[in-house]
Structures are given as C-alpha cells and as structure tokens.
Amino acid sequence: MEIFKRIYLIIFTFVLFIVGCSEENQRIPITKNSLAPGVVSNILIEPLPGAVKLTYDLPNDQNLAYVKAECMINGILREVKASTYKNNLTIDGFADSTTYIVNLYSVSQSEVSSKPVKIEVTPLKPPFQTVFKSISMDRDWGGAYVAFNNPTEANLAISIIYIDSTGYWNSGITNYTKKKSGTFSIRGFDTEETTFGVYLSDRWGNMTDTIVKKLVPMFEKQLDRSNYKAIRLPGDVKDAWGWVLPNLWNGNSGEPGFHTDVDGVWPQYFTIDLGIEGGAKLSRFKIWQRSGSMYAYNDRNIRKFEIWGSANPTSDGIFDESWIHLLTEEIEKPSGLPMGQQTDEDNQNIADGHEFNFPIDIPKDIRYIRIKVTETWAKIHCFYVTEVAFYGTDVKE
C-alpha cells in the first residue's frame, strides 16, 4: 500500500511540473527576436467627439504583432492596441478639445517596440461637455426634473444631488443613458424650497461642473384607485380569459390582470374613468407588465403604447378633438438581452413598475384616460397587463 502511495505522489508531482512549465511557457513570446519592427507611416488623423481615429500604413514586417498608441490624458497614460488585421485605431476618453501628444509604436511578436512616431491630435469637444450645455433643470411634481440632448448617443451618467436638512450635499439619483434626448426626475420632496444640483460624468471619469438651482417642488399624490371605473366606448377592446379591466387597479401587480381578446382589430385600446370630479392635473403614470420567465419582456406584454386624455369625451369612441394626446412611449428592457434572459435590474423594473412622466403643460382637467396599445413584445395582436397607477393632483385641491 505504501508503494502505491509513493507512485501516486511521484505521478502527481510530475503532472504539476508539466502544467507549471506549460503555464510559464504561455507567458513567453512566440518568437525570440530583438529586432524592432519598422514604424507606421502615412498617418491620417480624424477628430471625433472626445476621441481621435488614427489611420496608417503598416510596415512590411512579418514579425509585426500589433500597433500601440500611448497618450497622457488627465495625468493617466492611456494605451490602445490594434492588431495587424486592421490599419486604424481610436483613442477616446479625452477630457477636452485641446491638443494632445500621441506616440505610435509598432510592436513585434517578441514584444519589442519600434521607435515612437510622435503626432499631435486635437479631438472635438467631448460628449459630456456638449450634453452639459443642453441641460435644463426645473421643479417637478414632488421634486425636480432634468432635460437633456445627447446627439451622439454617448454613454453618460447624469446625476441629481440635493442639500439635505443638515445643510450637506446628498446623493440623489443617477441616470445612466445613451438616449438622444430625454428627461428624468428625482421625487419624494415636500413643497418647500430645496437646493438641487446636476452634473455629468462619463466612463473615463471625466466630470462637468454642477448646475445649482433652488426650487420649490409641486405637490403630488397617487390618485385614489378606488375611484377608478371601467367604461367601454365603441371600439374599445373586449377582455378575455376572465382577466377583466378592473384588475388593473386592485392593488395587486400579480395575476390576474387585464387580458384582451384577439378580435382582428389592431391597435387595441381601452378606457378608464379616474372618477375625479373636475378632473386631475396628471404628473406621471406607472404600468406593471406580466412577470415570469415566459412572459417578462416577451409574448403579449405591452411594448409600445399611447395615452390619451379627455375631460368629457364624445360617446362615439372616435379619437376626435375631445381627446388630447398625452404620451407616446415604449417599455424598454434595461439590459437589452434577448427575450427569455433577464438581469436583476430587468426584474427590479418589472417589480417596481415602468414609470413615465407626463409633459408639464398638459391640461388640468383630465378625467378619462384611453390607453392605445400599438405593439407587444412578440408583435401578437392582443395583450395583457397587470396593474396601472396615475399620479398628480385633483383639480379641486
């Protein structure tokens, strides 16, 4: 028995030695050649927003492995590499549109670098600065809102902060976005003067100054869902499978909800009476989709929709002048993953409900709501939804 143990130990030690040698060999360059490759030539510089694209001719050198660019940005040496299968590379993350020095190297398979080719580059104004110029901030229902334009669809973080009751700046909310334009809000504040701030940053750590404003938030509440009533105007869709319209305001975002019939008509729409005498000034709207791995961001869940409002609609069900278009929106999946795959953020959005803000200038006397569904995730011509909620204030308050 002792002999077998010794044989096993010898074999085990031998295997470890071979594996160790293999791993060490993997860190050795493929070839050992101390000769430096030739340099890149005919360099063309294309300025981009917060970046530069460099196009060049590769040296005729079979030992060439890749091209490397080095540039000092914000005191940090940035390095970008490009294989020999392409003749260009892009350096991004510049903090401004001043002139920078870039060193370009050809690197051999033995990790020997050529002499640097030194060039001067001047990127265009970076997106975080351009978007910052477009920022506006004003008071909102229960807080403040920020509007922005992002023409290059850059990945940015827009942060709202505020001074709390102790007089110190406090983290509020950060909106990570690459939308061309948009608005978002921070809520949960009383109707008393509050100091808010907004600033932008990008993924390279570049950051703007802070816009500071003193604002008085407007009063907002969730409208009492016990007042909601289901009404059916001509053209409104029928329910199916026992999932009826009043399920949308029963306080339960689970099943059952509202399921429509496949009646051959598309788009489909339904009508809700908010039950508020004199109507309401609406601030925002939340909608909950059907959850579960088979249904989330999938199947007959609503993807695109419109919301219309009226103080006193005509009885014929036609979208005439008695109806006012309030919103056209799309429910987005934060991760962008294919159907059937969800991240924790995706699932949290389902649990919290998808929220949409109404324009600040809509009429103050909206009592009747009509939701027109224009597309489901699977493009099926019927839909389901589990809960809705409206926020704002009664006109009489």
Secondary structure as GFF3:
##gff-version 3
##sequence-region A 1 397
A	DSSP	alpha_helix	2	26	.	.	.	ID=ss1
A	DSSP	beta_strand	41	48	.	.	.	ID=ss2
A	DSSP	beta_strand	51	57	.	.	.	ID=ss3
A	DSSP	beta_strand	64	73	.	.	.	ID=ss4
A	DSSP	beta_strand	76	83	.	.	.	ID=ss5
A	DSSP	beta_strand	88	92	.	.	.	ID=ss6
A	DSSP	beta_strand	100	108	.	.	.	ID=ss7
A	DSSP	beta_strand	117	121	.	.	.	ID=ss8
A	DSSP	alpha_helix	127	134	.	.	.	ID=ss9
A	DSSP	beta_strand	136	140	.	.	.	ID=ss10
A	DSSP	beta_strand	143	149	.	.	.	ID=ss11
A	DSSP	beta_strand	156	163	.	.	.	ID=ss12
A	DSSP	beta_strand	169	177	.	.	.	ID=ss13
A	DSSP	beta_strand	181	186	.	.	.	ID=ss14
A	DSSP	beta_strand	194	202	.	.	.	ID=ss15
A	DSSP	beta_strand	211	215	.	.	.	ID=ss16
A	DSSP	beta_strand	221	222	.	.	.	ID=ss17
A	DSSP	three_ten_helix	225	227	.	.	.	ID=ss18
A	DSSP	beta_strand	229	231	.	.	.	ID=ss19
A	DSSP	three_ten_helix	245	249	.	.	.	ID=ss20
A	DSSP	beta_strand	258	259	.	.	.	ID=ss21
A	DSSP	beta_strand	268	273	.	.	.	ID=ss22
A	DSSP	beta_strand	280	288	.	.	.	ID=ss23
A	DSSP	beta_strand	302	310	.	.	.	ID=ss24
A	DSSP	beta_strand	324	330	.	.	.	ID=ss25
A	DSSP	alpha_helix	344	352	.	.	.	ID=ss26
A	DSSP	beta_strand	354	357	.	.	.	ID=ss27
A	DSSP	beta_strand	368	376	.	.	.	ID=ss28
A	DSSP	beta_strand	384	385	.	.	.	ID=ss29
A	DSSP	beta_strand	387	394	.	.	.	ID=ss30
###
